[in-house]
Structure formats: structure tokens, C-alpha cells
Amino acid sequence: MVKVKELMTTGVVTASPDDSINDAMEKMYTGRFRRIPVVDQGRLAGVITDRDIRQALNSPMLFRDRSYDDYVLHELKVGGSMTTDPLTVHPDAGLVDAAEMMEENRIGGLPVVDNGVLVGIITISDLMNYLIRLLRKERS
């Protein structure tokens, strides 16, 4: 059985709850990510996604003046917009279990956590790359 640790991405780009939304957006844009784990004092505190950021910026409480949006991007903190207590998976979990968890919960990735410490992330892209390798091998 293939385990999560065999496919997960390590050396994960993270955010802090005290980072600005703008900082998180820049990390996502630079790395071409749709989600970033949020780590506080070495422990997983949450996940911030591109959707979380869009919801924060489209809040009816925000004015639509561009200068105000810029202010909010720099002043609004990740901790106020992230998903707290996200679903996680252990590195020794089976790949099928992780894939089913993502499908059932309609999420694109899972932080991989061992004893509360973030050790990686597994995403739909990781699963697709694995599937492509399997199908190419089968075709050969």
C-alpha cells in the first residue's frame, strides 16, 4: 500500500497567523499554490486558501475604494481569515485514505502532520502526478 509520506511535498511554504493577507497572497502567487498551511510556534494552526482570501476581500464590510482594499491587504492578518482546525493526515496513512478524505470533504489538499508538527502537504496535484506515472507505466 502506498503511503502519504511517499508522495507528499516536504519543505512546505507556510504562513504565520500574524502575516498579512498580502504576504500570504504573494507566497501563493510566487509558488503557484492555492493553499498554505499556517504554523504558529512550530505547530499547525490552520490553512489559508485562495478562497479564504477572496472571501475576506469581498466582505460586505469592505469599501470598494482601491486604496482601502490595499490597506486591508496589508493590515488584515492571516489568523483572522484562515480555516482553523483543518483536516490533516498522518504521513503513514494510506494514499487511498487521503484521497478519499479530500474527495469526501471537497478539498484540494491536506497538511501532513506528525504529533502536531507539519511535515508536509499532499494535494490533488500530487495524486494526479502519481496517477499519470501509473498510467504511463501501464501503457509501456
C-alpha positions as CSV (number, residue, x, y, z in Angstrom):
1,M,0.0,0.0,0.0
2,V,1.3,3.4,-1.0
3,K,1.6,5.8,1.9
4,V,1.2,9.6,2.1
5,K,4.8,10.1,3.0
6,E,5.9,8.6,-0.3
7,L,4.1,11.4,-2.3
8,M,3.8,14.3,0.0
9,T,5.7,17.6,-0.6
10,T,8.1,18.4,2.1
11,G,9.8,21.8,2.8
12,V,6.3,23.4,2.7
13,V,5.9,27.1,2.3
14,T,4.0,28.3,5.3
15,A,2.4,31.5,6.8
16,S,2.2,32.8,10.3
17,P,-1.1,33.9,11.8
18,D,0.4,37.3,12.1
19,D,1.4,37.6,8.5
20,S,-0.7,40.0,6.4
21,I,-3.1,38.7,3.8
22,N,-0.9,40.4,1.2
23,D,2.1,38.3,2.4
24,A,0.1,35.1,2.1
25,M,-1.1,36.1,-1.4
26,E,2.4,36.8,-2.5
27,K,3.6,33.4,-1.3
28,M,0.7,31.7,-3.1
29,Y,1.3,33.7,-6.3
30,T,5.1,33.1,-6.3
31,G,4.7,29.3,-5.5
32,R,1.6,28.9,-7.6
33,F,-0.2,27.4,-4.6
34,R,-3.9,27.5,-3.8
35,R,-3.3,26.9,-0.1
36,I,-0.7,27.5,2.6
37,P,-0.5,25.8,6.0
38,V,-0.4,28.3,8.8
39,V,2.1,27.5,11.5
40,D,2.3,29.1,15.0
41,Q,5.2,28.3,17.3
42,G,6.1,25.2,15.2
43,R,2.6,23.7,15.3
44,L,-0.1,23.7,12.6
45,A,-2.7,26.4,13.4
46,G,-4.7,26.4,10.3
47,V,-4.7,26.7,6.5
48,I,-5.3,29.7,4.4
49,T,-6.6,29.2,0.9
50,D,-7.1,31.5,-2.1
51,R,-10.9,31.1,-1.4
52,D,-10.4,32.4,2.2
53,I,-8.6,35.4,0.8
54,R,-11.3,36.1,-1.8
55,Q,-14.0,35.9,0.8
56,A,-12.1,38.3,3.1
57,L,-11.6,40.8,0.3
58,N,-15.2,40.5,-0.8
59,S,-16.6,41.1,2.6
60,P,-19.7,43.4,2.6
61,M,-17.9,45.3,5.4
62,L,-15.2,46.5,3.0
63,F,-15.5,49.6,0.9
64,R,-14.7,49.2,-2.8
65,D,-12.2,52.1,-2.9
66,R,-8.9,50.7,-4.1
67,S,-6.8,52.5,-1.5
68,Y,-8.9,50.9,1.2
69,D,-8.5,47.5,-0.3
70,D,-4.7,48.0,-0.3
71,Y,-4.9,49.0,3.3
72,V,-6.9,45.9,4.2
73,L,-4.5,43.6,2.3
74,H,-1.6,44.8,4.4
75,E,-3.5,45.1,7.7
76,L,-5.8,42.1,7.7
77,K,-3.9,39.1,9.3
78,V,-3.9,35.5,8.1
79,G,-5.1,34.4,11.5
80,G,-8.4,36.1,11.0
81,S,-9.1,34.6,7.7
82,M,-7.7,31.1,7.9
83,T,-9.5,27.8,8.4
84,T,-8.7,26.7,11.9
85,D,-8.5,23.1,12.9
86,P,-8.1,21.8,9.3
87,L,-8.4,18.2,8.4
88,T,-5.0,16.6,8.4
89,V,-3.4,13.3,7.6
90,H,-0.5,11.3,9.1
91,P,2.5,10.5,7.0
92,D,1.9,6.8,7.4
93,A,-1.7,7.0,6.3
94,G,-2.6,5.1,3.1
95,L,-2.8,7.2,-0.1
96,V,-6.3,5.9,-0.7
97,D,-7.5,7.2,2.7
98,A,-6.0,10.6,2.0
99,A,-7.6,10.7,-1.5
100,E,-11.0,9.7,-0.1
101,M,-10.8,12.3,2.7
102,M,-10.1,15.0,0.1
103,E,-12.9,13.8,-2.2
104,E,-15.5,13.5,0.6
105,N,-14.7,16.9,2.0
106,R,-14.2,18.6,-1.4
107,I,-10.8,19.9,-0.5
108,G,-7.7,20.1,-2.7
109,G,-5.0,19.3,-0.2
110,L,-4.2,18.0,3.3
111,P,-1.5,19.1,5.7
112,V,0.6,16.1,6.7
113,V,1.1,16.2,10.5
114,D,3.0,14.1,12.9
115,N,2.4,14.8,16.6
116,G,1.1,18.2,15.8
117,V,4.1,19.2,13.7
118,L,3.7,19.9,10.0
119,V,5.9,17.6,8.0
120,G,4.4,18.0,4.5
121,I,1.4,18.5,2.4
122,I,-0.4,16.2,-0.1
123,T,-2.5,17.8,-2.8
124,I,-4.7,16.8,-5.7
125,S,-1.7,17.6,-7.9
126,D,0.4,15.1,-6.1
127,L,-2.3,12.5,-6.7
128,M,-2.7,13.3,-10.3
129,N,1.1,13.1,-10.9
130,Y,1.1,9.7,-9.3
131,L,-1.9,8.6,-11.4
132,I,-0.1,9.8,-14.6
133,R,3.0,7.8,-13.7
134,L,1.0,4.7,-13.1
135,L,-0.9,5.1,-16.4
136,R,2.3,5.7,-18.3
137,K,3.9,2.6,-16.8
138,E,0.8,0.6,-17.7
139,R,0.9,1.9,-21.3
140,S,4.6,0.8,-21.7
